[in-house]
Amino acid sequence: MNSLSAEPNRAAPPHPAVPAGPLAPGVSLVVRLGGGAQLGNHGGEISLLDARRLKVDGVSYTAEQAAREGWTVVF
């Protein structure tokens, strides 16, 4: 598997926060956003891009999920 990066949007530089390689079934991975990245309060999408900046996975979250500041959203 290629090295992956989590990005809040395509305009921002990649954040190399995701280790290369697959996750075992049932394993969780916490990705801490750096560089001042923030998730919007009105819902949105998070894309997982490979080293070539091609989307390999993604999730979306709702305004209701984002309304409680400081809470964890599980995807």
C-alpha positions in Angstrom: 0.0 0.0 0.0 1.2 3.5 -0.7 1.9 6.1 2.0 -1.3 7.9 2.8 -2.1 11.4 4.1 -5.1 12.8 5.8 -6.1 16.2 4.5 -8.9 18.6 5.6 -9.2 19.8 1.9 -7.3 19.6 -1.3 -5.9 23.2 -1.1 -3.9 22.4 2.1 -0.5 20.6 2.0 -0.7 17.0 3.0 -0.3 16.0 6.6 1.7 12.8 6.8 -0.2 11.5 9.8 -1.3 8.1 8.6 1.3 5.3 8.7 1.9 3.3 5.5 0.4 -0.2 5.4 -3.0 -1.8 6.1 -4.8 -1.9 9.5 -5.7 -5.2 10.9 -9.5 -5.9 11.1 -11.1 -4.3 14.1 -8.1 -2.0 14.8 -8.7 1.8 15.3 -6.4 4.6 14.1 -6.5 8.0 15.7 -5.5 10.8 13.3 -4.6 14.1 15.0 -4.9 17.1 12.7 -1.9 19.4 12.7 -1.0 22.7 11.2 -4.2 24.4 12.4 -6.5 22.1 10.5 -10.1 22.2 11.8 -13.2 20.3 10.8 -16.2 22.5 9.9 -19.2 22.8 12.2 -21.7 22.3 9.4 -20.6 18.8 8.5 -18.4 17.9 5.6 -16.1 15.3 4.1 -12.7 13.9 4.9 -10.7 12.3 2.1 -7.8 9.9 2.4 -5.3 10.5 -0.4 -2.4 8.4 -1.5 1.1 9.8 -2.4 -0.2 10.8 -5.8 -3.0 12.7 -4.2 -5.7 10.3 -5.5 -8.6 9.6 -3.3 -8.5 6.1 -1.8 -11.2 6.4 0.8 -13.4 9.0 2.4 -16.0 9.7 5.1 -18.6 12.3 5.7 -20.0 13.8 8.9 -23.2 15.8 9.6 -23.7 19.1 11.3 -25.3 17.2 14.2 -22.2 15.1 14.7 -20.0 18.3 14.6 -22.2 20.3 16.9 -20.6 19.0 20.2 -17.2 20.6 20.2 -14.5 18.5 21.8 -16.3 15.2 21.2 -14.9 12.4 19.1 -16.7 11.5 15.9 -16.2 7.8 15.1 -16.3 6.8 11.4 
